[in-house]
Each structure stands twice: as C-alpha cells, then as structure tokens.
Amino acid sequence: MERRAFRVSGFLILLVLVAAVGGAAAVDHTGVLVAVAATVAVLLMTGFTVVNPNQSRVVQFFGRYVGTIHAAGFHWTVPLSSKRSVSLRVRNFETARLKVSDADGNPVEIAAVVVWRVVDTFKASFGVDDHISYVAVQAEAAVRHLATSYPYETHDDGRTSLREGTAVSEELTVELSERAALAGVEVLESRITHLAYAPEIAQAMLARQQASAIVGARYKIVEGAVGMVQSALERLKELEVVELDEERKAQMVANLLVVLCGDRNVQPVVNTGSLYS
C-alpha cells in the first residue's frame, strides 16, 4: 500500500552541505578532509528532488519501495534512491468509435470519454505495467460490454436502452471504477460521446423510427378524434338540436372521423335533399 516517504526540506540540507564543505576547507590545510566532505556531499545530493503541484514522486531504494512524496516543493529524501514521477492530475481519455452489436444484435457505433486520476501511486507504479495504457484498454472493454448489455433503443416500458444517457453513464462509471481499482485509479465520470447505428443498417433503422413515429402520431390523432366525436354527440343530445337514430349516428361518426383523421383536405358536400336521401 502507498505510504509517505521520508523527506526534509531540500534547502535545509543544501545549506548544511555548503556549511560542512566550507568548514572543512577552513580547518583542513591538507585537503583530505575537504575531499571526504565533498564526496559525502555528492552522495547526499542524490537525495534531492523537486515535486511540482499535483505531481508525486515514488521513491525506491535499490528496488525497495520507500514511499511517496506528495507535497510540492524542493525536498531531500533517501540518497542513492530512484525517484519516479507519477501525475495526480485529472485526465481525460476518449475511446475510439467502437463497432459492436447491441443486446438485440444490431451493429452500432459507440464511443465514450472517461475522466480519471491516480489516487494510489503504489498501485499505479507496481500494480500494473503502465497505468495509462491499462485505463485505456479497460475503458474500451467496459464500453464494449455496456453496448452488448443493452439495446440501442427500446419501445418497452421499464427496459433500459443505450440512449438513456444518465443511467447508462452511471453504470459505465461503476464498472470502470471496479476495473481500474487495481491500478490505483479513481474514475470520476464517464459519458457516451457518440452513439449511432452502423452505416450498413442506418437507413433501415431510420425508416423504422419514422414508421414508429407515424404510428404514434396516428394513435394520438385517432384518440383525440374519438373524444371529439363523443363530445359532439353528447352536446347535440344535450341541446336537443337534432334527433339521430343509431344509423345516422354511425354515419355521422364515420364522417367526423374521416374529417378529423384524414391526412388530406376534405371536400364539403351540401345535401339539398332530406336527411335520409
């Protein structure tokens, strides 16, 4: 697990080294003490390191993990140690447009953007070979798995589709967080940036969507027309404007439905005879 590395202020150690070498030069006229002090100073100078904001240094001493330095500034830590830089900044990764089959077997194109950052430098450095490449591969794998788990669109109530952005994005974030935990990475957010049918079926699916829209619109028109006809019959009966038998009511209903539901303008016909001719 990640732990804090030993560190002190680099400026303090640098001041001590300068004072030690200067003092040795002042009291030693043979140069032996100065040479020893300079050699020790060179060895101690290997412990200096600089950490930028939102960066960290993973310190290793001959292969052994010593700890991690998070504080920005000029520091001194274990001499003769290697110091690997690991960024703690928030990063974005956008997957390529992946062509997969959805839950209904329809080929779709899908892409997503993932926002992530490193929260455990030990796992990021030693848990996986390359945590950046690991996140990229796992993001594409998670997007593929998500696309095969849901249909592109659905007309059934209660069934989730890929077009429902919020629910699908939340599930993608949860799944990717579980995959990336091994690399010490926290997934902050993930969003689908591209979603479409594959070009070979796009035209057929567009026609299907248009047909569904026409059917839905016709259903609403018929539903409204039936209500209007019913209201008209009840109003005529209430005001006693005219008495209609069942046959004439049926004829009136048919005429009104033709007028209200037709997609073309109707031509009025004036009846100059009696009601039954």
Phi, psi and omega in degrees: 000158181291141175217163181283136178275152175294134180202151171223171181297129179294327180293323178295313180294321179298320178294319179296318180296316180296318179294322181293315179294318179296319179294320178296321179293331182283327186260342184251118181263350180272338179093354181290313181295325178295320180295319179294316180297321180292322179295316178296321179297320179297318179296318181291333180291343177290349178272356180285144176205153178242131180244124178276162178301139181060029172235165177218162177235120176269116187262129176233135177247101182051050177089344181269132180288119180268316182159187183232138175257121181256329186292134179285143177140193181258117187233162172234131182227202186299126179294160179058026179255152175268144185231113184258131180275130176232124182283137176255009183283156178286134182235155175246142173223125179249124181288160173287166177287109184266137178257111182225172176259133179283187184296335179268002180087006180275133178288129181229159173251132184217144176214154182215158175244138183239131177253123186213167176204160179275131177241346179225103185289333179295312179293322180295329183271324188239347180283327180225165182289315179213108187293333179290312177294325179298315179297320180298314182292316181292328178295315179294322178295320180293322178294318178298316180296321179296318182295326180278351183268342183227152174283160178299314176212156181219148177253005179266134178291139177088355179256127183280142177237167180294340182282348177276091191300314187295308182296318181292320180294321178297318179294322178296320179295317180296314181295318181290328177297320178294322180290323186273352181298329180297331181264010180069030184250137175254126177269115182278321184196151173216140182222144173279123183259341180213131178209120181199158173292153176296150185304328184290340179239003184299318182295318180294320180290329175295317177297322178295317178296320178295319178296319178296321179293320179295317179298317179297320179293319178298321179298318179294321180295314180296318180299316178292323180295319178299320178295320179293319179295316179298318179296321180295316179297317180294325180290319178297320179292322182293318182274355180055045180287316180206147177263123182241134174279180185295324180295316180290328176296318179297319179294319179295318178299317180298316181295316181296320180294323177296318181293316186281328185261348182290148179265006176234158177290133181273154177257122180291144177239124180267121179270111182267356179265203178277177182295329186258013180242000000 
